Amino acid sequence: MPARALLALAFLATGSFAAQADEAPLAHRIVRVTLDGATDKGTSGRLLLFAAPAATAREAAKDGKVEEVDTNPFQPKAVSVAAREVTWLAPGQSVDLDTDGEAFPTGFSSLPPGDYLVQAVLDVGHDYNYSGRHGGDLISEVTPVKLAAGGSLPVLKLTRSVPAKDPWQLPPTVPQAVRDALPEARQHAHAEVLQSAALTAFAGRPLSIRAWVVTPPGYDPNGSTRYPTVFVTHGFGGGFDRYAGTIAGLWSAMSDKTMPPMIWVLLDESGPTGTHEFADSVNNGPWGQALTTEYIPWLEGRYKMDAKVGGRFLNGHSSGGWATLWLQTRYPKVFGGTWSTSPDPSDFHNFTGIDLYAANANAYKKADGTAYPLIRDKGQVIATFDTFAHLERVLGAYGGQLASFEWVFSPRGKDGRPEPMFNRDTGAIDPAVVAYWHDHYDIAQRLRTHWPELKPDLDGKIHLYVGTADTFYLDGSAKLLKDTLDGLHAKSDIRFLPGKTHFDLYVEGEDRNALLKKIAWEMYGVARPGQGKAP
């Protein structure tokens, strides 16, 4: 689930835009956007226009200064967005954007009169749905406008290019102790990139697996000491350039011995279509195969890793939680255990609350006509499944969370894209596509079907943590997975942490990595029985 949801709840208290009740049809609002100084080269991309009520935006901003106008997953209707594809735009040229064409939550002509702040963004990489604005995107200044009935929007000029992000810059919320540890931690973090033969053959172009390898204090590449290895992958919105805080936190914890000495491999599972989950997919390619048969053996030839089943462990959160749960159940002879946290749905009878297998299933509405919620906070529903789907569609065709699931789970369509699991207009679920999901990627179903053959290598290796107040309702699917494992009389460790959400699961008091430290010691106890325990 979206890592971008870690953004502050800036607009949580705001309401959605109300539509005008005029009986006469409203004229479309057209905004002209000019490429004026952001680059001296022609370009293309998805043009996005954001609009927010000025008073609300300024109230939420630090010192009242609004640096950007952007959507927020925790209050998706607080900011309006319109979009169009731009196939080519040369310096000095302009394009017109119909803000009542592709728009969310409604066309801009329906915005009530008042003062707004608007900003245009040209998403040159078509990946806004995944990473938001980032290096190379072209943006206008935040521009105040006064909308009146029948009024127009001013010309917006793309004057700036978003600078490349420093991957080693930590967010201000990171504790000072971790911040202080980063310079030394960087000396023990090694970027390891391997071009995969299997992935390259699938794609017809070079494709690589990449990760950061963090070695523990005292590690000697020429010594005889070997270490248990933890393979970690991130959640939705993460990536290779977003591991600095994790690297510093791991090094700091191993240095002060609140974590045992292990090698940590921080895998990148991001791509143009979202997260590939290290699943073998007809759309994304054989990522699981490439990881287990190419990348891991290659790493084990370069580092002092245990290089055996009892010394290879998995950990991931959210989409990374699903990926590591999948890898463990798909390749039980490779890994010695997964500690997956808040994983995306592992039983599609409860896909964030939706039973995909129900007759006439609909992703937007329950049988009684009420909307399926998707995001909650403190017991309050703050986004529904259909709201999220419609916003994702406007932001772009690639990289969104829901589309990312389809790129992993769905059969390939005649157009070369994955078959959609549900109709974006009506919410109707396609039972043929769901049948494919069921047969290939429903983890609970895989366990029920293959348990006799999986048991010798998998029993006792599944560890799962999830909060009972998970922000994306992922505790429901975890309960079904537990029921499946219990019904198989399997040994497993599935824990439901009371009151914990998707974003505070690892936190105890002031320690933001408390759960990860416990997990690390549990892993170490498997690899080195009796040789160490948590302080």
ZAKOLSE-869683 format. One line per field, with one value per residue (C-alpha): x, y, z; residue in one letter; residue number from 1. Coordinates in nm, 3 decimals, padded with zeros to 5 digits. Each point is the difference from the previous one (the first is absolute). Example, Ala and Ser with C-alpha at 12.3 -4.5 7.8 and 13.67 -1.06 7.14 Angstrom:
REM residues 2
x 01.230; 00.137
y -00.450; 00.344
z 00.780; -00.066
aa A; S
i 1; 2
This chain:
REM residues 535
x 00.000; 00.104; 00.313; -00.108; -00.269; 00.279; -00.049; -00.132; -00.377; 00.016; -00.354; -00.160; -00.235; -00.113; -00.312; -00.038; -00.086; -00.372; -00.149; -00.207; -00.369; -00.048; -00.264; 00.158; 00.297; 00.330; 00.256; 00.321; 00.292; 00.304; 00.345; 00.296; 00.340; 00.322; 00.347; 00.188; 00.349; -00.026; 00.206; 00.154; -00.096; -00.326; -00.174; -00.314; -00.188; -00.323; -00.109; -00.162; -00.173; -00.066; -00.238; -00.061; -00.203; 00.252; -00.103; 00.020; 00.335; 00.157; -00.134; 00.164; 00.331; 00.295; -00.002; -00.292; 00.232; -00.122; 00.297; -00.207; -00.359; -00.031; -00.240; -00.001; -00.110; -00.140; -00.244; -00.016; -00.291; 00.161; 00.197; -00.148; 00.210; -00.045; 00.221; 00.081; 00.273; 00.252; 00.177; 00.239; 00.064; 00.283; 00.142; -00.236; -00.290; -00.329; -00.264; -00.357; -00.131; -00.373; -00.050; -00.340; 00.136; 00.210; -00.055; -00.040; -00.211; -00.198; 00.056; 00.138; -00.313; -00.175; 00.237; -00.179; 00.105; 00.286; 00.374; 00.219; 00.362; 00.086; 00.314; 00.081; 00.236; 00.127; 00.069; 00.267; 00.054; -00.366; 00.066; -00.181; -00.237; 00.293; 00.251; -00.173; 00.199; 00.370; 00.319; -00.061; -00.369; -00.088; -00.212; -00.158; 00.001; -00.281; -00.246; -00.291; -00.322; -00.349; -00.265; -00.337; -00.294; 00.100; 00.351; 00.317; 00.339; 00.316; 00.280; 00.240; 00.368; 00.224; 00.300; 00.185; 00.130; -00.023; 00.357; 00.125; -00.049; 00.307; -00.050; 00.198; -00.210; -00.205; -00.346; -00.023; -00.199; 00.298; 00.144; 00.329; 00.176; -00.076; 00.097; 00.335; 00.058; -00.051; 00.352; 00.160; -00.286; 00.058; 00.349; -00.153; -00.279; 00.086; -00.209; -00.014; -00.153; -00.018; -00.139; -00.235; 00.013; -00.357; -00.148; 00.198; -00.121; -00.360; 00.013; 00.224; 00.210; 00.244; -00.172; 00.181; -00.066; 00.147; 00.034; 00.201; 00.205; 00.062; 00.279; 00.025; 00.266; 00.316; -00.075; 00.318; -00.035; 00.314; -00.087; -00.157; -00.306; -00.327; -00.330; -00.371; -00.156; -00.330; -00.158; -00.225; -00.223; -00.198; -00.365; -00.184; 00.172; 00.341; 00.307; 00.373; 00.052; -00.219; 00.195; 00.224; -00.198; -00.016; 00.374; 00.079; -00.247; 00.138; 00.360; -00.082; -00.190; 00.273; 00.266; -00.169; -00.084; -00.377; 00.005; 00.215; 00.279; -00.153; 00.029; -00.302; -00.089; -00.238; -00.169; -00.158; -00.337; -00.112; -00.050; -00.200; -00.316; 00.022; 00.144; 00.075; -00.010; 00.276; -00.275; 00.036; -00.251; -00.105; -00.005; 00.307; 00.223; 00.160; 00.115; -00.021; 00.198; 00.263; 00.036; 00.035; 00.203; 00.216; 00.023; 00.023; 00.264; 00.196; -00.010; 00.097; 00.310; 00.095; -00.080; 00.054; -00.360; -00.117; -00.112; -00.237; -00.373; 00.031; 00.185; -00.220; -00.293; -00.263; -00.158; -00.225; -00.288; -00.323; 00.064; 00.339; -00.183; -00.194; 00.318; 00.189; -00.297; -00.025; 00.373; -00.006; -00.300; 00.116; 00.365; -00.007; 00.320; 00.190; -00.104; 00.004; -00.290; -00.192; -00.098; -00.258; -00.177; -00.336; 00.011; -00.230; -00.288; 00.114; -00.353; -00.212; -00.318; 00.092; 00.170; 00.003; -00.350; -00.129; -00.074; 00.126; -00.155; -00.356; -00.268; -00.045; 00.281; 00.057; 00.308; -00.190; -00.322; -00.108; -00.315; -00.197; 00.126; 00.238; 00.355; 00.297; 00.245; 00.371; 00.175; -00.085; 00.157; -00.100; -00.315; -00.108; -00.031; 00.194; 00.002; -00.203; 00.119; -00.178; 00.139; 00.352; -00.053; -00.135; 00.281; 00.256; -00.149; 00.032; 00.358; 00.105; -00.019; 00.323; 00.136; -00.314; -00.063; -00.308; 00.149; 00.318; -00.197; -00.124; 00.350; 00.103; -00.312; -00.195; 00.023; 00.137; -00.255; 00.002; 00.124; 00.311; -00.126; -00.136; -00.370; -00.174; -00.137; -00.291; -00.176; 00.120; -00.333; -00.239; 00.219; -00.123; 00.253; 00.097; -00.040; 00.228; 00.286; -00.065; 00.012; 00.351; 00.095; -00.142; 00.198; 00.331; 00.036; -00.247; 00.250; -00.258; -00.135; 00.350; 00.051; -00.333; 00.075; 00.368; 00.044; 00.102; 00.292; 00.082; -00.016; 00.348; 00.172; -00.250; -00.146; 00.094; 00.154; -00.292; 00.004; -00.243; -00.078; -00.291; -00.187; -00.365; -00.057; 00.197; -00.050; -00.086; -00.205; 00.272; -00.066; -00.309; 00.196; 00.263; -00.272; -00.110; 00.359; 00.028; -00.323; 00.143; 00.328; -00.180; -00.232; 00.302; 00.145; 00.303; 00.252; -00.015; 00.036; -00.262; -00.040; -00.265; 00.127; -00.290; -00.070; 00.302; -00.039; 00.194; 00.243; 00.072; 00.031; 00.375; -00.016; 00.028; 00.034; 00.275; 00.148; -00.127; 00.178; -00.093; -00.183; 00.280; 00.248; -00.217; -00.032; 00.376; 00.067; -00.258; 00.174; 00.339; -00.133; -00.093; 00.338; 00.211; -00.190; 00.121; 00.262; -00.175; -00.313; -00.160; 00.141
y 00.000; 00.354; 00.125; 00.343; -00.032; 00.078; 00.364; 00.209; 00.011; 00.354; 00.017; -00.246; 00.258; 00.138; -00.100; -00.093; 00.258; 00.050; 00.009; 00.299; -00.069; 00.220; -00.140; 00.145; -00.189; 00.148; 00.108; -00.202; 00.169; -00.013; 00.084; 00.073; -00.129; 00.127; -00.149; 00.308; -00.053; -00.339; -00.160; 00.102; -00.327; -00.137; -00.245; -00.203; -00.154; 00.015; 00.353; 00.029; 00.302; 00.021; 00.243; 00.046; 00.252; 00.269; 00.039; -00.374; -00.040; 00.294; -00.117; -00.339; 00.139; 00.090; 00.375; 00.028; -00.029; -00.258; -00.158; -00.232; -00.101; -00.377; -00.282; -00.177; -00.364; 00.066; 00.258; -00.062; 00.234; 00.298; 00.087; -00.006; -00.131; 00.007; -00.167; -00.065; -00.169; 00.224; -00.175; 00.287; 00.345; 00.220; 00.302; 00.292; -00.216; -00.033; -00.267; 00.037; -00.218; -00.057; -00.012; -00.161; -00.289; -00.239; 00.141; -00.100; 00.018; 00.202; 00.244; 00.338; 00.175; -00.149; 00.158; 00.250; 00.364; 00.112; 00.037; -00.292; -00.091; -00.187; -00.165; -00.182; -00.298; -00.179; -00.358; -00.084; -00.357; -00.100; -00.117; 00.260; -00.269; -00.178; 00.259; 00.335; 00.290; -00.065; 00.089; 00.109; 00.082; 00.352; 00.225; 00.341; 00.234; -00.033; 00.254; 00.164; 00.031; 00.123; -00.217; 00.149; -00.145; -00.024; 00.125; -00.131; -00.108; 00.198; -00.125; -00.213; -00.015; -00.301; 00.192; -00.249; -00.352; -00.206; -00.060; -00.354; -00.131; -00.066; -00.366; 00.058; 00.290; -00.112; 00.140; 00.236; -00.255; -00.238; -00.009; 00.175; -00.319; -00.160; 00.321; -00.002; -00.362; 00.057; 00.115; -00.314; -00.223; 00.110; -00.147; -00.342; 00.015; -00.132; 00.038; -00.335; -00.008; -00.311; -00.013; -00.297; -00.240; -00.118; 00.349; 00.132; -00.288; 00.067; 00.375; 00.001; 00.270; 00.005; -00.039; -00.019; -00.090; 00.246; 00.025; 00.158; -00.247; 00.117; -00.184; -00.014; 00.151; -00.208; -00.144; -00.120; -00.093; -00.210; -00.160; -00.334; 00.127; -00.037; 00.169; -00.071; 00.209; 00.187; 00.082; 00.304; 00.170; 00.322; 00.089; 00.188; 00.332; -00.118; -00.049; -00.032; 00.369; -00.004; -00.229; 00.251; 00.000; -00.379; -00.028; 00.243; -00.167; -00.347; 00.108; 00.195; -00.293; -00.253; 00.238; 00.039; -00.373; 00.049; -00.209; -00.307; 00.005; -00.100; 00.098; 00.190; 00.002; 00.288; -00.098; 00.239; -00.127; 00.319; 00.038; 00.188; -00.197; 00.033; -00.274; -00.331; -00.184; -00.240; -00.214; -00.187; 00.184; -00.015; 00.380; 00.100; -00.301; -00.277; 00.208; -00.281; -00.233; 00.265; 00.080; -00.357; -00.154; 00.295; 00.283; -00.179; -00.252; 00.291; 00.193; -00.306; -00.028; 00.358; 00.021; -00.207; -00.115; -00.325; -00.107; -00.264; -00.026; 00.041; 00.326; 00.174; 00.200; 00.234; 00.318; 00.255; 00.233; 00.060; -00.087; -00.116; -00.214; -00.172; -00.043; -00.168; -00.217; -00.104; -00.071; -00.218; -00.203; -00.020; -00.080; -00.179; -00.190; 00.329; 00.200; -00.090; 00.220; 00.314; 00.270; 00.186; 00.303; 00.144; -00.189; 00.082; -00.251; -00.360; -00.143; 00.156; -00.080; 00.321; 00.244; 00.306; -00.108; -00.114; -00.365; -00.024; -00.345; 00.097; -00.025; 00.332; 00.148; 00.373; 00.187; 00.319; -00.105; -00.263; -00.201; 00.259; 00.281; 00.159; 00.079; -00.219; 00.197; -00.013; 00.236; 00.065; 00.205; -00.004; -00.193; 00.248; -00.096; 00.257; -00.159; -00.261; -00.251; 00.179; 00.339; -00.137; -00.173; 00.311; 00.220; -00.256; -00.003; 00.377; 00.005; -00.243; -00.348; -00.128; -00.055; 00.035; -00.238; -00.167; -00.025; -00.136; -00.298; -00.071; 00.017; -00.271; -00.218; 00.027; -00.188; 00.198; 00.160; 00.023; 00.359; -00.113; 00.141; -00.205; -00.079; 00.234; -00.177; 00.243; 00.257; 00.347; 00.159; -00.239; -00.198; -00.332; -00.276; -00.226; -00.360; -00.136; 00.223; -00.081; -00.371; 00.056; 00.189; -00.289; -00.266; 00.186; 00.253; -00.067; -00.106; -00.162; -00.198; -00.111; -00.126; -00.185; -00.162; -00.088; -00.042; -00.369; 00.074; 00.338; -00.109; -00.161; 00.323; 00.263; -00.107; 00.245; 00.257; 00.243; 00.292; 00.287; 00.317; 00.235; 00.264; -00.046; 00.358; -00.037; 00.310; -00.204; -00.273; -00.258; -00.176; -00.162; -00.196; -00.094; -00.155; -00.217; -00.107; -00.097; -00.201; -00.182; -00.083; -00.106; -00.218; -00.169; -00.053; 00.195; 00.159; 00.374; 00.322; 00.258; 00.287; 00.272; 00.306; 00.178; 00.351; 00.015; 00.153; -00.045; 00.273; -00.049; -00.380; 00.008; 00.273; -00.044; 00.320; 00.207; -00.293; -00.004; -00.329; -00.198; -00.273; -00.035; -00.055; -00.277; -00.157; 00.015; -00.184; -00.264; -00.054; -00.016; -00.258; -00.223; 00.039; -00.008; -00.192; 00.096; 00.246; 00.324; 00.159; 00.341; 00.238
z 00.000; -00.068; 00.172; -00.115; 00.266; 00.247; -00.098; 00.284; 00.036; -00.132; -00.130; 00.239; 00.146; -00.335; -00.185; -00.363; -00.260; -00.035; -00.347; -00.106; -00.037; -00.309; -00.228; -00.317; -00.144; 00.109; -00.258; 00.007; 00.166; -00.224; 00.130; -00.225; 00.111; -00.160; 00.012; 00.110; 00.140; 00.171; -00.277; -00.330; -00.165; -00.131; 00.230; 00.061; 00.292; 00.193; 00.082; 00.342; 00.147; 00.373; 00.171; 00.373; 00.201; 00.091; 00.364; 00.068; -00.174; 00.184; 00.333; -00.048; -00.127; 00.217; 00.071; -00.240; -00.301; -00.248; -00.177; -00.217; -00.073; -00.013; 00.068; 00.336; 00.034; 00.346; -00.132; -00.374; -00.068; 00.169; -00.314; -00.349; -00.287; -00.377; -00.257; -00.365; -00.199; -00.175; -00.287; -00.069; 00.140; -00.123; 00.190; -00.041; -00.112; 00.184; 00.049; 00.116; 00.280; 00.031; 00.375; -00.051; -00.208; 00.205; 00.347; 00.363; 00.210; -00.252; -00.285; 00.097; -00.126; 00.302; 00.250; 00.220; -00.049; 00.220; 00.038; -00.109; -00.041; -00.319; -00.133; -00.322; -00.019; -00.311; 00.108; -00.257; 00.123; 00.029; 00.355; 00.210; 00.123; 00.162; 00.112; -00.029; -00.145; -00.018; -00.182; -00.358; 00.030; -00.115; 00.221; 00.012; 00.295; 00.251; -00.138; 00.186; -00.201; 00.075; -00.153; -00.078; -00.186; -00.364; 00.080; -00.160; 00.128; -00.080; -00.224; 00.202; -00.090; 00.053; 00.128; 00.219; -00.010; 00.317; 00.120; 00.041; 00.352; 00.210; 00.097; 00.319; 00.123; 00.299; 00.070; 00.297; 00.204; 00.023; 00.356; 00.059; 00.106; -00.337; -00.178; 00.181; -00.101; -00.373; -00.098; 00.143; -00.115; -00.359; 00.017; 00.065; -00.261; -00.342; -00.315; -00.177; -00.349; -00.218; -00.351; -00.004; -00.293; 00.062; 00.032; -00.296; -00.217; 00.108; -00.065; -00.307; 00.166; 00.291; 00.337; 00.332; 00.361; 00.245; 00.374; 00.279; 00.201; 00.356; 00.180; 00.383; 00.226; -00.010; -00.341; -00.170; -00.369; 00.031; 00.332; 00.076; 00.188; -00.186; 00.081; -00.024; -00.275; -00.004; -00.337; 00.041; -00.250; 00.027; -00.031; -00.273; -00.074; 00.119; -00.214; -00.028; 00.079; 00.313; 00.230; 00.176; 00.323; 00.004; -00.059; 00.280; 00.237; -00.062; 00.045; 00.314; 00.156; -00.084; 00.133; 00.338; 00.002; 00.014; -00.317; -00.059; -00.263; -00.331; -00.366; -00.130; -00.369; -00.076; -00.326; -00.247; -00.125; -00.176; -00.373; -00.264; 00.084; 00.379; 00.219; -00.172; 00.336; -00.109; -00.148; -00.328; -00.216; -00.365; 00.001; 00.202; -00.056; 00.209; 00.297; 00.255; -00.222; -00.067; 00.370; 00.120; -00.284; -00.108; 00.248; 00.334; -00.118; -00.149; 00.329; 00.200; -00.213; 00.089; 00.372; 00.311; 00.015; 00.158; -00.349; 00.132; 00.061; 00.378; -00.045; -00.259; 00.134; -00.142; 00.131; -00.164; 00.081; -00.193; -00.366; 00.120; 00.254; -00.278; -00.206; 00.281; 00.095; -00.365; -00.032; 00.311; -00.113; -00.363; 00.076; 00.338; -00.075; -00.042; 00.307; 00.368; 00.105; -00.075; 00.246; -00.209; 00.143; -00.105; -00.330; -00.287; -00.032; 00.023; -00.032; -00.271; 00.188; 00.181; -00.235; 00.229; 00.103; -00.340; -00.072; -00.357; -00.036; 00.090; -00.267; -00.185; 00.207; -00.026; 00.118; 00.071; 00.170; 00.247; -00.056; 00.199; -00.224; 00.249; -00.108; 00.083; 00.217; -00.081; 00.242; 00.363; 00.276; 00.365; -00.089; -00.266; -00.367; -00.200; -00.346; -00.182; -00.259; -00.285; 00.103; -00.005; -00.336; -00.167; 00.130; -00.115; -00.350; -00.034; 00.128; -00.272; -00.147; 00.153; 00.348; 00.210; 00.289; -00.148; -00.348; 00.158; 00.135; -00.351; -00.149; 00.247; 00.026; -00.326; -00.329; -00.291; -00.229; -00.378; 00.024; 00.189; 00.328; 00.290; 00.002; 00.247; 00.305; 00.023; -00.217; 00.097; -00.088; 00.174; 00.240; -00.146; 00.067; -00.290; 00.122; -00.275; 00.111; 00.365; -00.086; -00.134; 00.318; 00.205; -00.183; -00.005; 00.284; 00.281; 00.268; 00.227; -00.292; -00.094; 00.354; 00.003; -00.335; 00.044; 00.376; -00.005; -00.229; 00.162; 00.363; 00.032; -00.113; 00.115; 00.333; 00.275; -00.236; -00.034; 00.245; -00.051; 00.195; -00.069; 00.198; 00.088; -00.118; -00.324; -00.210; -00.311; 00.172; -00.061; 00.329; -00.154; -00.258; 00.259; 00.216; -00.291; -00.060; 00.365; -00.027; -00.301; 00.176; 00.316; -00.206; -00.153; 00.350; -00.118; 00.232; -00.049; 00.195; -00.094; 00.245; 00.009; 00.186; 00.172; -00.123; -00.230; -00.346; -00.322; 00.099; 00.370; 00.003; 00.066; 00.267; 00.376; 00.200; -00.157; -00.188; -00.357; -00.078; 00.309; -00.191; -00.255; 00.283; 00.143; -00.342; -00.052; 00.325; -00.088; -00.334; 00.167; 00.243; -00.292; -00.169; 00.317; 00.269; 00.345; -00.122; 00.077; 00.135; 00.001; 00.262
aa M; P; A; R; A; L; L; A; L; A; F; L; A; T; G; S; F; A; A; Q; A; D; E; A; P; L; A; H; R; I; V; R; V; T; L; D; G; A; T; D; K; G; T; S; G; R; L; L; L; F; A; A; P; A; A; T; A; R; E; A; A; K; D; G; K; V; E; E; V; D; T; N; P; F; Q; P; K; A; V; S; V; A; A; R; E; V; T; W; L; A; P; G; Q; S; V; D; L; D; T; D; G; E; A; F; P; T; G; F; S; S; L; P; P; G; D; Y; L; V; Q; A; V; L; D; V; G; H; D; Y; N; Y; S; G; R; H; G; G; D; L; I; S; E; V; T; P; V; K; L; A; A; G; G; S; L; P; V; L; K; L; T; R; S; V; P; A; K; D; P; W; Q; L; P; P; T; V; P; Q; A; V; R; D; A; L; P; E; A; R; Q; H; A; H; A; E; V; L; Q; S; A; A; L; T; A; F; A; G; R; P; L; S; I; R; A; W; V; V; T; P; P; G; Y; D; P; N; G; S; T; R; Y; P; T; V; F; V; T; H; G; F; G; G; G; F; D; R; Y; A; G; T; I; A; G; L; W; S; A; M; S; D; K; T; M; P; P; M; I; W; V; L; L; D; E; S; G; P; T; G; T; H; E; F; A; D; S; V; N; N; G; P; W; G; Q; A; L; T; T; E; Y; I; P; W; L; E; G; R; Y; K; M; D; A; K; V; G; G; R; F; L; N; G; H; S; S; G; G; W; A; T; L; W; L; Q; T; R; Y; P; K; V; F; G; G; T; W; S; T; S; P; D; P; S; D; F; H; N; F; T; G; I; D; L; Y; A; A; N; A; N; A; Y; K; K; A; D; G; T; A; Y; P; L; I; R; D; K; G; Q; V; I; A; T; F; D; T; F; A; H; L; E; R; V; L; G; A; Y; G; G; Q; L; A; S; F; E; W; V; F; S; P; R; G; K; D; G; R; P; E; P; M; F; N; R; D; T; G; A; I; D; P; A; V; V; A; Y; W; H; D; H; Y; D; I; A; Q; R; L; R; T; H; W; P; E; L; K; P; D; L; D; G; K; I; H; L; Y; V; G; T; A; D; T; F; Y; L; D; G; S; A; K; L; L; K; D; T; L; D; G; L; H; A; K; S; D; I; R; F; L; P; G; K; T; H; F; D; L; Y; V; E; G; E; D; R; N; A; L; L; K; K; I; A; W; E; M; Y; G; V; A; R; P; G; Q; G; K; A; P
i 1; 2; 3; 4; 5; 6; 7; 8; 9; 10; 11; 12; 13; 14; 15; 16; 17; 18; 19; 20; 21; 22; 23; 24; 25; 26; 27; 28; 29; 30; 31; 32; 33; 34; 35; 36; 37; 38; 39; 40; 41; 42; 43; 44; 45; 46; 47; 48; 49; 50; 51; 52; 53; 54; 55; 56; 57; 58; 59; 60; 61; 62; 63; 64; 65; 66; 67; 68; 69; 70; 71; 72; 73; 74; 75; 76; 77; 78; 79; 80; 81; 82; 83; 84; 85; 86; 87; 88; 89; 90; 91; 92; 93; 94; 95; 96; 97; 98; 99; 100; 101; 102; 103; 104; 105; 106; 107; 108; 109; 110; 111; 112; 113; 114; 115; 116; 117; 118; 119; 120; 121; 122; 123; 124; 125; 126; 127; 128; 129; 130; 131; 132; 133; 134; 135; 136; 137; 138; 139; 140; 141; 142; 143; 144; 145; 146; 147; 148; 149; 150; 151; 152; 153; 154; 155; 156; 157; 158; 159; 160; 161; 162; 163; 164; 165; 166; 167; 168; 169; 170; 171; 172; 173; 174; 175; 176; 177; 178; 179; 180; 181; 182; 183; 184; 185; 186; 187; 188; 189; 190; 191; 192; 193; 194; 195; 196; 197; 198; 199; 200; 201; 202; 203; 204; 205; 206; 207; 208; 209; 210; 211; 212; 213; 214; 215; 216; 217; 218; 219; 220; 221; 222; 223; 224; 225; 226; 227; 228; 229; 230; 231; 232; 233; 234; 235; 236; 237; 238; 239; 240; 241; 242; 243; 244; 245; 246; 247; 248; 249; 250; 251; 252; 253; 254; 255; 256; 257; 258; 259; 260; 261; 262; 263; 264; 265; 266; 267; 268; 269; 270; 271; 272; 273; 274; 275; 276; 277; 278; 279; 280; 281; 282; 283; 284; 285; 286; 287; 288; 289; 290; 291; 292; 293; 294; 295; 296; 297; 298; 299; 300; 301; 302; 303; 304; 305; 306; 307; 308; 309; 310; 311; 312; 313; 314; 315; 316; 317; 318; 319; 320; 321; 322; 323; 324; 325; 326; 327; 328; 329; 330; 331; 332; 333; 334; 335; 336; 337; 338; 339; 340; 341; 342; 343; 344; 345; 346; 347; 348; 349; 350; 351; 352; 353; 354; 355; 356; 357; 358; 359; 360; 361; 362; 363; 364; 365; 366; 367; 368; 369; 370; 371; 372; 373; 374; 375; 376; 377; 378; 379; 380; 381; 382; 383; 384; 385; 386; 387; 388; 389; 390; 391; 392; 393; 394; 395; 396; 397; 398; 399; 400; 401; 402; 403; 404; 405; 406; 407; 408; 409; 410; 411; 412; 413; 414; 415; 416; 417; 418; 419; 420; 421; 422; 423; 424; 425; 426; 427; 428; 429; 430; 431; 432; 433; 434; 435; 436; 437; 438; 439; 440; 441; 442; 443; 444; 445; 446; 447; 448; 449; 450; 451; 452; 453; 454; 455; 456; 457; 458; 459; 460; 461; 462; 463; 464; 465; 466; 467; 468; 469; 470; 471; 472; 473; 474; 475; 476; 477; 478; 479; 480; 481; 482; 483; 484; 485; 486; 487; 488; 489; 490; 491; 492; 493; 494; 495; 496; 497; 498; 499; 500; 501; 502; 503; 504; 505; 506; 507; 508; 509; 510; 511; 512; 513; 514; 515; 516; 517; 518; 519; 520; 521; 522; 523; 524; 525; 526; 527; 528; 529; 530; 531; 532; 533; 534; 535
